[in-house]
Amino acid sequence: MTDKAMTRWTDVPYNIVELRERYDELNRRVLDVRSVELLRERGEYDPERHGVLDAEPLTAAEWSELLAYGRAIAKHYHHPANVEHAVRAGLSWQDVAGAIGIDPALARAEYWAWAAGQRQLNAREPGGPIGMSTEAYAEALARAADDTTTATTRADTGAGTAVQDAPKAADGAVLPGVDLNDADTSFVLTEALREFAHRQRGEADDVAQAIAAGDDVDPGASVEVARRRRWAEVAETVAETALGS
C-alpha cells in the first residue's frame, strides 16, 4: 500500500457531521461483512433473508480511512477546552486523569499545550475575543501546575511568542515533574500541537472555500486564511523541532 492510498487523521474533513457520516458508512460495511461471515460459518446464511447484508469488504485504503476518521472523531469530542471547564469546576488533575484514563502529568501537559495554542491565537489580535489573553494564559499555566506547586510564569510580551517559548517553560517551573525527554510526554505535546495545526488549516480552508464560492465574507477574510495557515506552520515547526518529533 502506497502513501498516496493512505488516509491520515490530519487529512480528513474538519466538519464533524461529515466525519461521522463517512465513519458510519464504512463501519456499517464492516459490521455487515462480519455478520454474513458469521452466518455462513454457522450454516445459517439465507440469501433471501440476509442478502441485504452482503457488502464488499473494506480495502486497505478504506481501512486507513476508517481508522483516521475514528481518530479525528475521538479528538473532536475529547477537546482540551472541556478539561479547562472541568478544572475550573473543581476537578483535580488526578480526577481529570482518572476520567480520561491517562497519567496526571500527561493530562497537565496536554492541557498546557492547548493553552499555549490559545495564547498564540489571542496574541495575533490583542484584546480580541479569540484565544487567551496574557492574564488568562498565566491563570491556565497556574492551573497546569501541580496541585501543591505555585507556578511561576513569564509575561508574554509579543505576538507569536507563546508557542515558541512553550517547550522551555514546560521544562521549567510551569510544569514541574514533566520531562520533555520522556517519550509519552513528548508524544502528547506533539499530538496537541498537530491537532491545533489541523484545526487551523481546516478553518482556513472553510474560509477559502467561502471566498471562492463568492459568499458574503468579512473584508479581511483572505488575511484570516493566511494567518491561520501561518499558525498551523508554527505549530508544526514546534512539534518537529522543539519536541523532536
C-alpha positions, 0 to 999 in steps of 0.5 A, a space after each residue: 500500500 502506497 502513501 498516496 492510498 493512505 488516509 491520515 487523521 490530519 487529512 480528513 474533513 474538519 466538519 464533524 457531521 461529515 466525519 461521522 457520516 463517512 465513519 458510519 458508512 464504512 463501519 456499517 460495511 464492516 459490521 455487515 461483512 462480519 455478520 454474513 461471515 458469521 452466518 455462513 460459518 454457522 450454516 445459517 446464511 439465507 440469501 433471501 433473508 440476509 442478502 441485504 447484508 452482503 457488502 464488499 469488504 473494506 480495502 486497505 485504503 478504506 481501512 486507513 480511512 476508517 481508522 483516521 476518521 475514528 481518530 479525528 472523531 475521538 479528538 473532536 469530542 475529547 477537546 482540551 477546552 472541556 478539561 479547562 471547564 472541568 478544572 475550573 469546576 473543581 476537578 483535580 488533575 488526578 480526577 481529570 486523569 482518572 476520567 480520561 484514563 491517562 497519567 496526571 502529568 500527561 493530562 497537565 501537559 496536554 492541557 498546557 499545550 492547548 493553552 499555549 495554542 490559545 495564547 498564540 491565537 489571542 496574541 495575533 489580535 490583542 484584546 480580541 475575543 479569540 484565544 487567551 489573553 496574557 492574564 488568562 494564559 498565566 491563570 491556565 499555566 497556574 492551573 497546569 501546575 501541580 496541585 501543591 506547586 505555585 507556578 511561576 510564569 513569564 509575561 508574554 510580551 509579543 505576538 507569536 511568542 507563546 508557542 515558541 517559548 512553550 517547550 522551555 517553560 514546560 521544562 521549567 517551573 510551569 510544569 514541574 515533574 514533566 520531562 520533555 525527554 520522556 517519550 509519552 510526554 513528548 508524544 502528547 505535546 506533539 499530538 496537541 500541537 498537530 491537532 491545533 495545526 489541523 484545526 487551523 488549516 481546516 478553518 482556513 480552508 472553510 474560509 477559502 472555500 467561502 471566498 471562492 464560492 463568492 459568499 458574503 465574507 468579512 473584508 479581511 477574510 483572505 488575511 484570516 486564511 493566511 494567518 491561520 495557515 501561518 499558525 498551523 506552520 508554527 505549530 508544526 515547526 514546534 512539534 518537529 523541532 522543539 519536541 523532536 518529533 
